[in-house]
Amino acid sequence: MIRRLPALFPLLIVALLAVATYWLQFVVSNERTPNLGNDRGDPDTIIERFHVDKFDARGKLAMKLDADQLKHYPKDDSADLTQPRIRFLSGGRDSTWRSDKARVTERGDHIQLIDNVRGTRVATPTSAEQVLTTSEVALQTQDEIAHINKPLILTQGMTRIDAASGEWNNIEGLLNLTQVDATFPRNSNQAK
């Protein structure tokens, strides 16, 4: 048996090399997984002072999005924003939305604004500035529509409207509200 040991030594070395090669291949192939780390839900990108411009089909600036911080999550291709500011610039109806935080999904077409949400439409020569405040808003950025499923307050000049929910279409200039309680200023011509 001892005489055969020198003859088996090369086979033993080859077997050890085969096992080591198999183990190394297993380790390397698991490290090359394209979504390594994505299952944990960790962000793959963090950007401070984030800014992006969105253009319409004609190449005209339609929307600006700024945030103090963006965290991108590759698992579902979403992003969390801190202190987001969204400005719509189409059709002469400029409006701005702000909140404490936001969740962006579907390539920026849907933005969920969360906590201390404030939407503002600038004043025109015929109407005062409109300000909408609530706790949560779902924005469809392509259509400039805000879906509000939480209680909201809308002010325009001295007019105040409280509602249970609503939809604000910025392009068409329409506001649909449910369960409304409104306070209108007294007309100065009637007060005598």
KABELKA-V393724 format. One record per backbone hydrogen bond with DSSP energy under -0.5 kcal/mol. CO is the residue of the C=O (numbers start at 1). NH is the residue of the N-H. If there is no record, write none. Layout:
co:CO nh:NH
co:CO nh:NH
This chain:
co:1 nh:5
co:2 nh:6
co:4 nh:7
co:4 nh:8
co:5 nh:9
co:6 nh:10
co:8 nh:12
co:9 nh:13
co:10 nh:14
co:11 nh:15
co:12 nh:16
co:13 nh:17
co:14 nh:18
co:15 nh:19
co:16 nh:20
co:17 nh:21
co:18 nh:22
co:19 nh:23
co:20 nh:24
co:21 nh:25
co:22 nh:26
co:23 nh:27
co:24 nh:28
co:25 nh:29
co:26 nh:30
co:27 nh:31
co:28 nh:32
co:30 nh:33
co:33 nh:36
co:35 nh:38
co:35 nh:39
co:37 nh:40
co:37 nh:42
co:38 nh:41
co:45 nh:72
co:47 nh:70
co:50 nh:67
co:52 nh:65
co:54 nh:62
co:54 nh:63
co:56 nh:59
co:60 nh:56
co:62 nh:89
co:63 nh:54
co:64 nh:87
co:65 nh:52
co:66 nh:85
co:67 nh:50
co:68 nh:49
co:69 nh:82
co:70 nh:47
co:71 nh:80
co:72 nh:44
co:72 nh:45
co:72 nh:74
co:73 nh:76
co:73 nh:77
co:73 nh:78
co:78 nh:73
co:79 nh:104
co:80 nh:71
co:81 nh:102
co:82 nh:68
co:82 nh:69
co:84 nh:99
co:85 nh:66
co:86 nh:97
co:87 nh:64
co:88 nh:95
co:90 nh:93
co:94 nh:122
co:95 nh:88
co:96 nh:120
co:97 nh:86
co:98 nh:118
co:100 nh:83
co:101 nh:114
co:102 nh:81
co:103 nh:112
co:104 nh:79
co:105 nh:108
co:105 nh:110
co:106 nh:109
co:109 nh:141
co:109 nh:142
co:110 nh:105
co:111 nh:113
co:111 nh:139
co:112 nh:103
co:113 nh:137
co:114 nh:100
co:114 nh:101
co:115 nh:100
co:117 nh:134
co:118 nh:98
co:119 nh:132
co:120 nh:96
co:121 nh:130
co:124 nh:127
co:127 nh:124
co:129 nh:157
co:130 nh:121
co:131 nh:155
co:132 nh:119
co:133 nh:153
co:134 nh:117
co:135 nh:115
co:137 nh:113
co:137 nh:139
co:138 nh:147
co:139 nh:111
co:139 nh:141
co:140 nh:144
co:140 nh:145
co:144 nh:170
co:145 nh:140
co:145 nh:147
co:146 nh:148
co:146 nh:168
co:147 nh:138
co:147 nh:149
co:148 nh:166
co:151 nh:135
co:152 nh:163
co:153 nh:133
co:154 nh:161
co:155 nh:131
co:156 nh:159
co:159 nh:156
co:160 nh:183
co:161 nh:154
co:162 nh:181
co:163 nh:152
co:165 nh:178
co:166 nh:148
co:167 nh:169
co:167 nh:176
co:168 nh:146
co:168 nh:170
co:169 nh:173
co:169 nh:174
co:174 nh:169
co:175 nh:177
co:176 nh:167
co:178 nh:164
co:178 nh:165
co:181 nh:162
co:183 nh:160
co:187 nh:190
co:187 nh:191
co:190 nh:192
